[in-house]
């Protein structure tokens, strides 16, 4: 996970520092968008009902974090995120459940296309890597117990999603829906009969700023304040916009 985080940050830093990006046959290729993300999650754990001999249901939670999107063309991009969110499961007959908080690092390929007259619709898919920061059995009256060593602190799996976005002057609004299919047996001490894997569905609202445009505006503003304004360079260089 540390390696994935380093690669993601390196891409963003490289793009921001070299906002000219690159050209293919004389055309600008690439764009960079970064911004905040906030939303809700609905999650459960497969086979946890059988393991605990107790009926369970989905648990609602939240997600909050930051998004970085690096585009190769106006339609194809790679999106990575640094998220903090809650997952778990609720008991059906008892006021309580299992609550787990994670730091997550999804890495997704994204493709934007036109459908039903809408030109800003996209589909995405990839992987997620999560590290649990807290886990507990909880009851609505305030009583809690730590999960203990039986539950693993690491989770990874596949993410599939879709959404719609609305470009603005300085960035993009996006409404994102996603399904995460966990592949790690979170409680393998229960034996081979129970594969306890995370399952979660979420939706989120994101606003991503155009990092390339912001870079050049700040750069030109600083040059304009220099001792020799006549030498100030102006640049119309921009990253390729999302069409």
C-alpha positions in Angstrom: 0.0 0.0 0.0 2.9 2.4 0.8 4.2 1.8 -2.7 0.9 2.6 -4.3 0.6 5.7 -2.2 4.1 6.8 -3.3 3.3 6.3 -7.0 0.0 8.1 -6.7 1.6 11.1 -5.0 4.5 11.1 -7.4 2.2 11.3 -10.4 0.4 14.3 -8.9 3.6 16.1 -7.9 5.2 15.5 -11.3 2.1 16.7 -13.1 1.8 19.9 -11.0 5.5 20.7 -11.4 5.4 20.1 -15.2 2.0 21.5 -16.0 2.9 21.8 -19.7 2.3 18.0 -19.5 3.2 16.4 -22.8 2.3 16.6 -26.5 1.5 13.9 -29.1 1.6 15.0 -32.7 1.5 18.6 -31.5 -1.6 18.2 -29.3 -1.7 18.6 -25.5 -2.3 15.4 -23.8 -3.3 15.0 -20.2 -5.1 16.9 -17.4 -4.9 17.0 -13.6 -7.7 17.5 -11.2 -7.6 17.4 -7.4 -10.2 18.0 -4.8 -12.2 16.9 -1.8 -14.8 14.1 -1.6 -17.5 13.4 0.9 -20.3 10.8 1.0 -22.1 7.9 2.5 -21.5 4.1 2.6 -23.6 1.0 3.2 -21.7 -2.1 4.1 -21.9 -5.6 5.4 -19.6 -8.7 5.9 -20.4 -11.9 4.0 -21.3 -15.0 6.1 -20.9 -13.0 9.4 -24.5 -14.1 10.3 -23.6 -17.8 10.1 -20.4 -17.3 12.0 -22.1 -15.4 14.8 -25.3 -17.4 14.7 -27.1 -14.1 14.5 -29.0 -12.3 11.7 -27.3 -9.1 10.4 -28.0 -6.3 8.1 -26.2 -3.5 6.3 -24.7 -0.7 8.3 -24.6 3.0 7.2 -21.4 5.0 7.4 -19.5 7.9 5.9 -16.5 8.6 3.7 -14.4 11.7 3.4 -11.1 12.3 1.7 -9.2 13.7 -1.3 -9.2 12.8 -5.0 -6.5 13.1 -7.6 -7.3 12.4 -11.3 -4.6 12.2 -14.0 -6.0 12.2 -17.6 -4.3 10.8 -20.6 -7.0 11.9 -23.0 -10.3 13.8 -22.6 -12.0 10.5 -22.1 -9.5 8.2 -20.4 -7.9 8.9 -17.0 -6.6 7.2 -13.8 -8.1 8.3 -10.5 -6.6 7.7 -7.0 -8.0 8.7 -3.7 -7.0 8.9 0.0 -10.1 8.2 2.0 -11.1 7.8 5.6 -14.4 5.9 6.0 -16.4 3.6 8.2 -17.7 0.1 7.4 -19.2 -2.8 9.3 -22.4 -4.6 9.9 -25.5 -4.2 12.2 -27.2 -6.9 14.2 -30.8 -7.5 13.2 -32.4 -8.3 16.5 -30.0 -6.3 18.8 -29.3 -2.6 18.8 -25.7 -2.8 17.9 -23.1 -4.3 15.5 -19.5 -4.2 14.3 -17.9 -0.9 13.4 -14.6 -0.5 11.6 -12.8 2.6 10.5 -10.3 2.5 7.6 -7.8 4.5 5.6 -8.3 3.5 2.0 -6.3 4.0 -1.2 -8.4 3.1 -4.4 -6.7 3.1 -7.8 -9.2 3.2 -10.6 -9.2 3.5 -14.4 -11.9 5.8 -15.6 -13.6 6.2 -19.0 -16.0 9.1 -19.9 -18.6 8.6 -22.6 -21.9 9.8 -24.0 -25.2 8.0 -23.2 -28.9 9.0 -23.6 -27.8 12.5 -24.6 -25.6 12.9 -21.5 -22.0 13.7 -22.4 -20.4 13.6 -18.9 -21.2 10.1 -17.8 -18.3 7.8 -16.8 -17.6 4.2 -15.7 -14.6 3.1 -13.6 -13.0 0.0 -12.2 -9.9 -1.0 -10.3 -8.7 -2.0 -6.8 -8.8 -0.7 -3.3 -6.3 -1.2 -0.4 -7.5 -0.5 3.1 -5.9 -0.4 6.6 -8.1 -0.5 9.6 -7.4 2.1 12.3 -10.2 1.1 14.7 -12.6 -1.8 15.2 -15.1 -2.6 17.8 -18.3 -4.4 18.8 -20.7 -1.6 19.7 -24.2 -1.2 21.2 -26.5 1.7 20.8 -26.5 2.3 24.6 -22.8 3.3 24.3 -21.1 0.0 25.4 -18.2 -1.1 23.2 -15.6 -3.9 23.0 -12.5 -4.1 20.9 -12.6 -6.6 18.0 -9.4 -8.2 19.0 -6.7 -10.1 17.0 -9.2 -12.4 15.3 -10.2 -9.7 12.8 -7.5 -8.7 10.2 -6.5 -5.1 9.9 -5.9 -5.1 6.2 -8.4 -5.4 3.4 -8.2 -5.3 -0.4 -10.5 -6.0 -3.3 -12.1 -4.7 -6.5 -14.0 -1.5 -7.0 -16.6 -0.9 -9.7 -18.4 2.4 -10.2 -20.1 4.9 -12.4 -21.2 8.5 -12.2 -21.9 11.8 -13.8 -19.9 15.1 -13.8 -20.5 18.7 -14.6 -17.6 20.9 -15.6 -17.2 24.4 -14.2 -14.8 27.2 -14.9 -12.2 26.1 -12.4 -13.1 22.4 -12.0 -15.7 19.7 -12.0 -18.6 18.6 -9.8 -19.0 14.8 -9.8 -21.6 12.4 -8.3 -20.0 9.0 -7.9 -21.6 5.6 -7.0 -19.3 2.6 -6.3 -19.4 -1.0 -5.2 -16.4 -2.5 -3.3 -16.0 -6.3 -3.4 -13.5 -7.3 -0.7 -11.3 -10.4 -1.3 -9.7 -10.8 2.2 -11.2 -13.2 4.7 -11.5 -10.7 7.5 -11.9 -13.4 10.3 -10.2 -16.5 9.0 -10.0 -18.0 12.5 -13.6 -19.0 12.0 -12.5 -21.8 9.7 -12.8 -22.6 6.1 -16.6 -22.9 6.3 -17.0 -19.1 6.6 -15.4 -16.6 4.2 -16.0 -13.2 5.9 -15.4 -10.7 3.2 -16.4 -7.0 3.1 -19.1 -5.8 0.8 -19.9 -2.1 0.5 -21.9 0.3 -1.6 -21.3 4.0 -1.5 -22.1 7.3 -3.1 -20.2 10.6 -2.9 -20.0 14.2 -4.1 -16.7 15.4 -5.3 -15.4 18.8 -6.5 -12.1 18.6 -8.4 -10.1 21.7 -9.2 -8.1 22.1 -12.4 -4.6 21.9 -11.0 -2.9 22.9 -14.3 -4.9 26.1 -14.7 -4.3 27.0 -11.0 -0.6 26.3 -11.4 -0.2 28.8 -14.3 -2.3 31.5 -12.7 -0.2 31.4 -9.6 3.0 31.3 -11.6 2.0 34.3 -13.8 0.8 36.2 -10.8 4.1 35.8 -9.0 6.0 36.9 -12.2 3.8 40.0 -12.5 4.9 41.1 -9.0 8.6 40.9 -9.9 11.0 43.8 -10.2 10.9 43.8 -14.0 7.3 43.4 -15.2 8.4 43.8 -18.8 10.0 40.4 -18.6 6.9 38.7 -17.3 6.0 35.8 -19.5 2.4 34.9 -20.2 1.4 31.4 -20.9 -1.8 30.0 -22.3 -0.6 26.5 -21.6 -3.3 24.4 -20.1 -3.9 20.8 -19.5 -6.4 19.0 -21.8 -9.9 19.7 -20.5 -12.5 17.2 -19.8 -14.9 17.6 -22.7 
